[in-house]
Amino acid sequence: MNTPDEFFGDQALSKELFATIRRELELLGEVTIRVSKSQIAFRRRRTFASVWMPGRYLKGKTAPLVLTVFLPWRDGSCRWKEIVEPSPGRFTHHLELYDGADVDDQIRDWLRRAWKAAA
């Protein structure tokens, strides 16, 4: 898969949520998008956020899109679905998105901070 359209196929809500995230990130400055089979990564010098569709991998009712934000610290918000530390000082935060209104000022701040940390 080379494009977001190919990645999302007929998943209209997932694609719409991705477009919302992408617009927010483009307001910050330069962002490179890398589409793979499992996710779409947002990069500067390194990846600072990504999106993926859990319905491809999990059975049952899932969120249309998960936003993953990479931060050099563990954020204490209860909004995160899961936080893991795959390597020392690199925290992976997962957030389920169901609606464009979910992308609020708090998420914009996390994305801005992750974008800055990836410079």
PyMOL commands that set and color helices and strands:
alter all, ss='L'
color gray80, all
select helices_A, chain A and resi 4-8+12-28+54-56+100-102+105-117
alter helices_A, ss='H'
color red, helices_A
select strands_A, chain A and resi 32-35+40-43+47-52+65-71+82-87+90-97
alter strands_A, ss='S'
color yellow, strands_A
deselect
rebuild
show_as cartoon
